[in-house]
Amino acid sequence: MAWNGEEYQAGFDRIAAEGGDVHGEAALVRSLGPSSVLDAGCGTGRVAIELARHGIDVVGADLDPSMLDTARQLAPDISWQLSDLADLDLGKSFDVVVMAGNVPLFTPRGTEPALVAGVAAHVRPGGRLVAGFSLDRGYTLDAYDAHCAAAGLTLERRYATWSREPYDGGAYAVSVHRRP
């Protein structure tokens, strides 16, 4: 799937201009107190840029060149990496790896275990993988939890939203997995 980074970013810019909160994902990640974050599937960098604005060392990675071109224009000082997340090898680990914006749903069906393994490999001991995605598109929480477990992560908590509403079995979940 090819994206238009400028059009994608313009949608978030409109929401923000109308007073909408476009930083819920970054707020949740910041609440975990990280000093370093990998924004996996960063798109145009909305989450990474907000985290960097708060002094967090951030790297963004995405497979779409147009999205990364927009991210680079918005924040040239952040490290933006063009990579399939399943093959990502940055040679370092992070306090938090975040997959915001339904990232697992934009990977080809059947590649979810490789996606989770690829990003989980960047979670330092004691660190967390945080991901939010819709549950009505064929990728279940049971499958996601199993893929996280296979990558050495354990479920720490689960929310219904990025604003940390309790999860009660709805159609969207934000999961926080931890590497022991």
MARZABA-93300 format. One record per residue: residue in three letters; x, y, z of N, C-alpha, C, O in turn. Coordinates in steps of 0.1 Angstrom, whole numbers, plus 2048, in hexadecimal, padded with zeros to 3 digits. Layout:
N
AlaXYZXYZXYZXYZ
...
***
This chain:
180
Met8087F480080080080080980C80081280E809
Ala8078157F780E8227F680682D7FC7FA82E7FA
Trp80D83680380684180A80B84E80481584F7FD
Asn80385980680886680380A86D810800871817
Gly81686F81481A87482181488282480F88582F
Glu81488B81A80F89881C80089881E7FB89F827
Glu7F98908177EA88F8197E78898277DE88D82E
Tyr7EE87E82A7EC8788377EF8828437E788384C
Gln7FA8898427FD89384C7F389E84C7EF8A3857
Ala7EE8A28417E48AD8407D78AA8487D18B284E
Gly7D389D8487C88998507CA89B85F7C18A0866
Phe7D68988647D989A8727DA8A98757D68AE880
Asp7DF8B086C7E18BF86D7D38C586F7D18CE877
Arg7C98C08677BB8C68687B58C38757AF8CB87B
Ile7B78B687A7B28B28877B88BB8927B08C089B
Ala7C58BE8927CB8C689C7C68D489B7C48DB8A5
Ala7C58DA88E7C08E788C7B28E98927AF8F5896
Glu7AA8DF89279D8DF89779C8DD8A67918DC8AB
Gly7A88DB8AC7A88D98BB7A88CB8BF7A78C88CB
Gly7A98C28B67AA8B38B97B78AF8BF7C18B58BB
Asp7B78A58C77C48A08CD7CA8968C47C488B8C1
Val7D58998BE7DC88F8B57E88898BC7F18838B5
His7E988B8C97F58868D07F287C8DB7FA87A8E4
Gly7E78758DA7E486B8E47EE8608E57F185B8F0
Glu7F385B8DA7FD8508DA8098558E180F84D8E9
Ala80E8618DD81A8668E48188688F38228668FA
Ala80C86C8F780A86E90580B86190D811861917
Leu80585790780684A90E81584590E819841919
Val81C84690482A84290383284A90E83A845915
Arg83085790E83786091883485C92683C85D92F
Ser82885792982485393682C84793B82D845947
Leu83384093283B83593684983993985183193E
Gly84C84693785984B93C865847933870845939
Pro86484592687084191F87A84C91C87685891B
Ser88684891A89085291589284F9068988588FF
Ser88F8449018908408F38848398EE87E8308F5
Val88083C8E28748368DB8778338CD87C83C8C6
Leu8738288C88728248BA8638268B685B81E8BB
Asp86082F8AD8538308A785282789B85782B890
Ala84D81B89D84D81189284181288A83581188F
Gly84281587D83781987483382787782882A878
Cys83D83087783C83E87B834846872830851876
Gly83284286582B84A85C83285885A83E858858
Thr82A86385C83087085A83687586783B881867
Gly83786D87183F87187D83787888883E87D891
Arg82A87888782287F89182687C89F8288848A7
Val82786F8A282986A8B083886D8B383B8728BE
Ala8418698AA84F86B8AD85387A8AF85B87D8B8
Ile84D8838A78508918A884B8968B685289E8BC
Glu83F8928BA83A8968C78438918D28468988DC
Leu8478858D185087F8DC85E8878DC86288A8E7
Ala8638898D18708918D086E89F8D68778A48DC
Arg8638A58D48608B28D98618B28E98638BD8EF
His85F8A68EF8608A58FD86D89F90286F89B90D
Gly8778A08F988589C8FD88888D8FC892889901
Ile87F8868F68828778F588A8748E888787A8DD
Asp89386C8E989B8688DD89385E8D588F8538DA
Val8908628C988685B8C088D8578B389485E8AD
Val88984B8AE88C8468A187F84289B87683C8A1
Gly87C84688F87084288787483987C87E83B875
Ala86B82F87A86E82586F86082286885682186E
Asp86182285B85581F85385A81A84586581C841
Leu85081383F85380D83285081782685481481B
Asp84882182984382A81E84C83681D84C83E826
Pro85283781185B84380F85485080F85985A814
Ser84785180A84085E80B83D86281983F86E81C
Met83A85982283785C83084486183684486C83D
Leu84F85A83385C85F83986186C83386787483A
Asp85E86F82786287B82185B88782986189182C
Thr84E88582C84788F83384D89084184F89B846
Ala85088584885688585586388D85586689485E
Arg86B88A84B87889184A8778A084887F8A884E
Gln86C8A484186A8B283F8668B984C86A8C484F
Leu85D8B28548588B78608628B786B8628C0874
Ala86B8AD86C8758AC8768828A687188589A873
Pro88A8AE86B8968A88658A18A486F8AA89C86B
Asp89F8A787B8A98A38858A789588B8AF890892
Ile89B89088889888288D89D87888389D87B877
Ser8A186D8888A686287F89A85A87A892855882
Trp89885B86D88D85486689384985E89C84B855
Gln88E83C86089383185988982A85087E827854
Leu88D82884488482183A88781383B89280E838
Ser87D80B84087E7FD8428717F68448687FC849
Asp8707EA83F8667E18438687DD8528737D9855
Leu85E7DF85A8607DD8688647CE86C86A7CC876
Ala8607C58638637B78668727B58648787AC86A
Asp8787BD85C8877BC85988F7C686089B7C785E
Leu8897CE8698907D986F89B7D587889A7CC880
Asp8A77DB8768B27D887E8BA7E58808C37E8879
Leu8B77EC88B8BD7F888E8CA7F78968D1800898
Gly8CC7EB89B8D87E88A38D87EE8B18E27F08B8
Lys8CC7F28B68CA7F78C38BC7F48C88B37F18C1
Ser8BB7F68D58AD7F48DB8A88018E28B080A8E4
Phe89C8018E589580C8EA88D8098F68897FE8F9
Asp88A8148FE88181290A87380F90686D80690C
Val86E8158FB8618128F68628118E78688198E0
Val85B8078E18588078D38498088D28418018D8
Val8458128CA8368158C88328128BA8398168B0
Met82780B8B882080A8AB8138108AD80980A8B1
Ala81281C8A88058248A97FE82389B805820891
Gly7F282689A7EB82788D7E981A8867EA81987A
Asn7E580F88D7E18038877ED7FC87F7EA7F5875
Val7F97FE8838057F987B8037EA8788067E786C
Pro8007E28817FF7D387E7F57D08737F67C686C
Leu7EB7D98717E17D78677E57DB8597DE7D784F
Phe7F07E28587F57E684A8007DD8458067E083B
Thr8037D284C80C7C88478057BD8407F97BA844
Pro80B7B78378047AC8308007A183A80779D843
Arg7F479C8387EF7918417F87868417FE781837
Gly7FB78184D80477584F81277A85381A771857
Thr81578785182278C85582379286382D797867
Glu81779186A81779787782179288182779A889
Pro82478588182E78088A83C786888843789891
Ala83F78787B84C78D87784C79C87B8577A187F
Leu8417A38798407B187D8437B388C84B7BB890
Val83C7AB89483D7AC8A284C7A98A68517AF8AF
Ala85179E8A185F79A8A48697A58A08727A88A8
Gly8677AB8958707B68908707C289987B7C789C
Val8647C689D8647D28A68687CE8B586E7D68BB
Ala8637C28B98667BE8C78757BC8C987A7BE8D4
Ala87D7B98BE88B7B88BF8927C58C489E7C58C8
His88B7D08C38907DD8C688C7E28D488F7ED8D8
Val8857D98DC8807DC8E988B7D88F388E7CC8F3
Arg8917E18FB89B7DE9048957D69108897D6912
Pro89E7CE9178997C89238927D292D8987DD930
Gly8867CF93187E7D89398767E293186E7EA937
Gly8787E29248717EC91B8647E69178607DB91B
Arg85D7EE90F84F7EB90B84D7ED8FC8537F58F6
Leu8447E48F883E7E68EA82F7EA8EC8287E48F3
Val82C7F68E681E7FB8E88187FC8DA81E8018D0
Ala80C7F58D88067F58CB7F77F78CC7F17F18D5
Gly7F17FF8C47E38008C37DE7FD8B57E38028AB
Phe7D37F58B57CD7F28A87BF7ED8A97BB7E88B4
Ser7B87EF89E7AA7EA89D7A97DB89D7B27D4897
Leu79F7D58A479E7C78A57947C189B7907B589C
Asp78F7C98927847C48897897C287B7827C1871
Arg7977C087A79C7BE86D7A47B186B7AD7AF863
Gly7A27A78757A779A8737B479787B7B878B87C
Tyr7B97A18827C579E88B7C079F8997BC7AA89E
Thr7C07948A07BA7948AD7C47978B87D07968B6
Leu7BF79A8C47C879C8CF7CF78F8D37DA78F8D8
Asp7C87848D27CE7778D67DA7748CD7E47708D1
Ala7D87778C07E37758B67EF77F8BA7FA77B8BA
Tyr7EB78C8BC7F67958BF7FD7928CC8097928CC
Asp7F678E8D67FC78A8E380577E8E181077D8E7
Ala8017758D98097698D681676D8CE8217688D1
His8157768C582177B8BE82A7838C78367818C6
Cys82578A8D082D7918DA8347878E38407898E6
Ala82C77D8E88327738F083E76C8E98487698EF
Ala83C7698DC8467628D585376B8D485E7668D2
Ala8517788D485C7828D38627858E186A78E8E2
Gly85D77E8EC8627808F985C78B90186278F90B
Leu85078F8FD84979A90483D79590C83678B907
Thr83A79B91782E79791F8247A39208297AF921
Leu8177A092080D7AB92180E7B192E80D7AA938
Glu80F7BE92E8107C693B8027CC93E7FD7CC949
Arg7FC7D29337EF7D89357E87DB9277EF7DA91D
Arg7DB7DD9277D47DF91B7CA7EA91D7C37EA927
Tyr7C87F29137BF7FD9147B57FD9077B87F68FE
Ala7AA8049087A18058FD7A48108F47A08118E8
Thr7AC81A8F97B08268F27BE82A8F67C4825900
Trp7C48338EE7D18398F17D08428FE7DA845904
Ser7C48469017C284E90D7C084691A7BC84B924
Arg7C28399187C382F9237B682C9297B5829935
Glu7AB82C92179E82792679F8189287A6812920
Pro79981293279A8049347957FC92878B7FF922
Tyr79C7F19257987E891A78D7DF91F78F7D892A
Asp7827DE9187777D591C7727CD9107667C9910
Gly77B7C99077777C18FC7727C88F076C7C28E7
Gly7757D48EE7707DC8E37787D98D677F7CF8D5
Ala7767E18CC77B7DF8BF7897E68BC78E7E58B1
Tyr78F7EC8C779C7F28C67A37EF8D379D7EF8DE
Ala7B07ED8D27B87EA8DE7C67F08DD7CB7F18D2
Val7CB7F58E87D97FA8E97DF7F08F37DB7F08FF
Ser7E97E98EF7F07DF8F77FE7E48FB8057E98F2
Val8017E190780F7E490C8157D79108117D191A
His81F7D39098277C790C8357CB91183A7D490D
Arg83A7C391A8477C69208517BB91E84D7AF91E
Arg85D7BE91C8687B491B86D7B392A8727BD92F
Pro86D7A792F8727A593D8817A993E8877A8949
***
